[in-house]
Amino acid sequence: MNFRYAEKVDAGLLADVSAETFWDAYNTESILDQDFIKAYIAKTFSEEVIAEELADEEIIYIIPEIESEVCGFLRLLPNSTRENVSGRKPFQISRIYLRKKFWGKKLGSELMERSIEEAIKHNSDVIWLSVWQHNKRAINFYKKFDFRKVGEHLFDLAGSMQTDDLMLKEL
Ligand SMILES: CC(C)(COP(=O)(O)OP(=O)(O)OC[C@H]1O[C@@H](n2cnc3c(N)ncnc32)[C@H](O)[C@@H]1OP(=O)(O)O)[C@@H](O)C(=O)NCCC(=O)NCCS
């Protein structure tokens, strides 16, 4: 797997991959009304929004590829904190997403290792993230990397209030 930093020209690609992977991660076991997921995707993952984010120095997008095929993406925030997050310089893994065909093949570990590398590069002492309580695959994955739950918060999914676990790992 190769990693590259996303560039301006990747806005459309990232908008598409974000929408596709968000849909697959949230459209599970009929927990959520699909209209909420669609509304959230439409407002959050437009090409315009992603283009603005790519111009923002506080947001790092990294694209993993296997033989030039895009496998997913990382969205990392090197200076981001939240209630219950301790540490001198917390680093947030804001999104860690593989496309569905790449799930369950241990490729997530490579994305996590790349995120940790980036956190160390930014002199961070703590990595944290927020994960939907129904996303058992992701929660188990984070536990394997020694993330522990430090709190909960409400996530507004286009009007449908969902509970996320806040998880943290010391570096
Ligand atoms: C979360 C994600 C990055 C994990 O990467 P992955 O390559 O699929 O994970 P792995 O194959 O390394 O599996 C890691 C662990 O997840 C857990 N896991 C995998 N599939 C699972 C399932 N169906 N149910 C519960 N736990 C599961 C297991 O603990 C597994 O470890 P094991 O195989 O040693 O038992 C990836 O699945 C993904 O992108 N999912 C969709 C997007 C998403 O949910 N992102 C997180 C948002 S907060």
The ligand as an SDF file (V2000), in Angstrom:
LIG
                    3D

 48 50  0  0  0  0  0  0  0  0999 V2000
  -12.4950    0.1680   10.5270 C   0  0  0  0  0  0  0  0  0  0  0  0
  -11.5300   -0.2800    9.4340 C   0  0  0  0  0  0  0  0  0  0  0  0
  -10.5550    0.8580    9.1250 C   0  0  0  0  0  0  0  0  0  0  0  0
  -10.7530   -1.4880    9.9720 C   0  0  0  0  0  0  0  0  0  0  0  0
   -9.8790   -1.9380    8.9800 O   0  0  0  0  0  0  0  0  0  0  0  0
   -9.8860   -3.4650    8.4950 P   0  0  0  0  0  0  0  0  0  0  0  0
   -8.7170   -3.6580    7.6020 O   0  0  0  0  0  0  0  0  0  0  0  0
  -11.2360   -3.7830    7.9800 O   0  0  0  0  0  0  0  0  0  0  0  0
   -9.6580   -4.2150    9.8470 O   0  0  0  0  0  0  0  0  0  0  0  0
   -8.8870   -5.5750   10.0590 P   0  0  0  0  0  0  0  0  0  0  0  0
   -9.0770   -6.5460    8.9410 O   0  0  0  0  0  0  0  0  0  0  0  0
   -7.4640   -5.2500   10.4290 O   0  0  0  0  0  0  0  0  0  0  0  0
   -9.6600   -6.0780   11.3270 O   0  0  0  0  0  0  0  0  0  0  0  0
   -9.3740   -5.4620   12.5090 C   0  0  0  0  0  0  0  0  0  0  0  0
  -10.2310   -6.0050   13.6140 C   0  0  0  0  0  0  0  0  0  0  0  0
  -11.5340   -5.4720   13.4760 O   0  0  0  0  0  0  0  0  0  0  0  0
  -12.4240   -6.3590   14.0940 C   0  0  0  0  0  0  0  0  0  0  0  0
  -13.4270   -6.7670   13.1200 N   0  0  0  0  0  0  0  0  0  0  0  0
  -13.2760   -7.0200   11.8100 C   0  0  0  0  0  0  0  0  0  0  0  0
  -14.4700   -7.3270   11.2550 N   0  0  0  0  0  0  0  0  0  0  0  0
  -15.3940   -7.2600   12.2500 C   0  0  0  0  0  0  0  0  0  0  0  0
  -16.8030   -7.4450   12.3030 C   0  0  0  0  0  0  0  0  0  0  0  0
  -17.5400   -7.7750   11.2220 N   0  0  0  0  0  0  0  0  0  0  0  0
  -17.4300   -7.2680   13.4990 N   0  0  0  0  0  0  0  0  0  0  0  0
  -16.7300   -6.9370   14.5970 C   0  0  0  0  0  0  0  0  0  0  0  0
  -15.3840   -6.7450   14.6070 N   0  0  0  0  0  0  0  0  0  0  0  0
  -14.7290   -6.9120   13.4410 C   0  0  0  0  0  0  0  0  0  0  0  0
  -11.6440   -7.5180   14.6010 C   0  0  0  0  0  0  0  0  0  0  0  0
  -11.2480   -7.2760   15.9370 O   0  0  0  0  0  0  0  0  0  0  0  0
  -10.4480   -7.4930   13.6880 C   0  0  0  0  0  0  0  0  0  0  0  0
   -9.3560   -8.1260   14.2480 O   0  0  0  0  0  0  0  0  0  0  0  0
   -9.1090   -9.7070   14.0260 P   0  0  0  0  0  0  0  0  0  0  0  0
   -9.3320   -9.9900   12.5770 O   0  0  0  0  0  0  0  0  0  0  0  0
   -7.7050   -9.8950   14.4610 O   0  0  0  0  0  0  0  0  0  0  0  0
  -10.1130  -10.3570   14.9090 O   0  0  0  0  0  0  0  0  0  0  0  0
  -12.2730   -0.6860    8.1320 C   0  0  0  0  0  0  0  0  0  0  0  0
  -13.0570   -1.8350    8.3650 O   0  0  0  0  0  0  0  0  0  0  0  0
  -13.1550    0.3960    7.5730 C   0  0  0  0  0  0  0  0  0  0  0  0
  -12.6880    1.2560    6.8580 O   0  0  0  0  0  0  0  0  0  0  0  0
  -14.4770    0.3540    7.8570 N   0  0  0  0  0  0  0  0  0  0  0  0
  -15.4340    1.2810    7.3130 C   0  0  0  0  0  0  0  0  0  0  0  0
  -15.1730    2.7130    7.7310 C   0  0  0  0  0  0  0  0  0  0  0  0
  -15.2670    2.9050    9.1990 C   0  0  0  0  0  0  0  0  0  0  0  0
  -16.1170    2.3630    9.8700 O   0  0  0  0  0  0  0  0  0  0  0  0
  -14.3130    3.7090    9.7020 N   0  0  0  0  0  0  0  0  0  0  0  0
  -14.2660    4.0650   11.0710 C   0  0  0  0  0  0  0  0  0  0  0  0
  -15.1700    5.1930   11.3370 C   0  0  0  0  0  0  0  0  0  0  0  0
  -15.0270    5.7460   13.0190 S   0  0  0  0  0  0  0  0  0  0  0  0
  1  2  1  0
  2  3  1  0
  2  4  1  0
  2 36  1  0
  4  5  1  0
  5  6  1  0
  6  7  2  0
  6  8  1  0
  6  9  1  0
  9 10  1  0
 10 11  2  0
 10 12  1  0
 10 13  1  0
 13 14  1  0
 14 15  1  0
 15 16  1  0
 15 30  1  0
 16 17  1  0
 17 18  1  0
 17 28  1  0
 18 19  1  0
 18 27  1  0
 19 20  2  0
 20 21  1  0
 21 22  1  0
 21 27  2  0
 22 23  1  0
 22 24  2  0
 24 25  1  0
 25 26  2  0
 26 27  1  0
 28 29  1  0
 28 30  1  0
 30 31  1  0
 31 32  1  0
 32 33  2  0
 32 34  1  0
 32 35  1  0
 36 37  1  0
 36 38  1  0
 38 39  2  0
 38 40  1  0
 40 41  1  0
 41 42  1  0
 42 43  1  0
 43 44  2  0
 43 45  1  0
 45 46  1  0
 46 47  1  0
 47 48  1  0
M  END
$$$$
